[in-house]
Amino acid sequence: MQIGEADAAEYRVIRLRALRTSPDAFGAVHDVAAARPIESHIERLSTSRAFGAFSDGDIIGLAGFKQEAGPKDAHKGFVWGVFVEPGMRGRGTGAALMRALLDDAAGIVEQLTLAVVTDHHAAIALYTKFGFIPYGTEPRALKANGVY
């Protein structure tokens, strides 16, 4: 289901859980995100389209995209924050989130891009299933604790 500014508390929960349990999958860092006030999370939701997956009332997955803002690139968007709780993976949640995101994006942008760590094979398989194709690899894109 689509989530927005009113869902900032749930968004914050899943975002921080994603950064804590899968730190290598994201450019953001848990401690930095955790220190941000709720207003920064509201701002993120106000400038993007986000979708949450829920189980028994708890948020268990997230996927978002942001439309580019320039006059020459507003036809494009960038997928961000895709995450499913580790214990809930393999049940179609990621696919459902991507389907909701893509259906929504189709009425807003013509093209979506995303970034994924090269050794996250399950994520790559999911994105490939939905038609994303690799167009390049950025060497040394992320660096944590001296490791790329």
C-alpha positions, -999 to 999 in steps of 0.1 A, spaced: 0 0 0 12 35 -7 25 53 24 29 91 28 38 118 53 12 105 78 30 72 79 64 87 88 67 67 120 62 34 102 85 45 75 112 54 100 108 20 117 114 0 85 141 23 71 161 20 103 156 -17 104 168 -20 68 199 0 76 206 -20 107 200 -55 92 214 -49 57 240 -21 61 259 -31 29 228 -27 7 224 10 13 244 42 10 228 56 41 241 47 76 219 36 105 233 58 132 230 89 110 194 81 99 185 73 135 197 107 147 175 126 122 143 141 135 110 127 123 106 158 102 134 146 79 116 113 73 84 133 66 103 154 41 116 122 23 80 109 20 68 143 8 92 143 -21 89 107 -31 63 79 -37 67 51 -12 50 17 -7 49 -4 24 42 -41 29 24 -50 62 18 -82 81 -4 -83 111 -3 -45 112 35 -42 112 55 -28 84 77 -55 69 88 -40 36 95 -8 17 101 5 -18 101 40 -31 109 62 -60 116 98 -66 109 117 -98 138 138 -110 130 175 -108 148 191 -137 131 203 -169 152 178 -190 150 148 -166 116 149 -151 106 120 -173 129 98 -151 128 85 -116 151 67 -92 141 36 -72 153 37 -36 150 19 -2 138 -15 -14 138 -38 16 119 -68 30 125 -80 65 148 -110 64 123 -134 80 96 -124 54 117 -129 22 109 -155 -3 71 -150 0 66 -125 -29 67 -94 -8 95 -78 -28 77 -86 -60 45 -71 -47 63 -39 -36 80 -36 -70 47 -42 -89 30 -15 -68 59 9 -74 60 2 -111 23 5 -116 23 39 -98 55 51 -116 40 43 -150 16 73 -147 44 96 -136 77 88 -153 89 71 -185 120 56 -171 133 43 -137 168 35 -127 182 20 -95 215 10 -79 222 -24 -64 253 -39 -48 268 -64 -73 268 -93 -49 231 -90 -38 220 -117 -62 184 -120 -49 178 -83 -54 193 -84 -89 171 -113 -97 140 -94 -85 149 -63 -105 157 -84 -136 123 -101 -133 107 -66 -136 128 -57 -167 157 -37 -152 189 -43 -171 225 -35 -160 239 -5 -178 271 -1 -158 291 -7 -127 305 21 -105 338 10 -91 343 18 -54 307 32 -52 304 26 -15 331 24 12 326 13 48 353 6 74 379 8 47 362 -18 25 346 -10 -9 
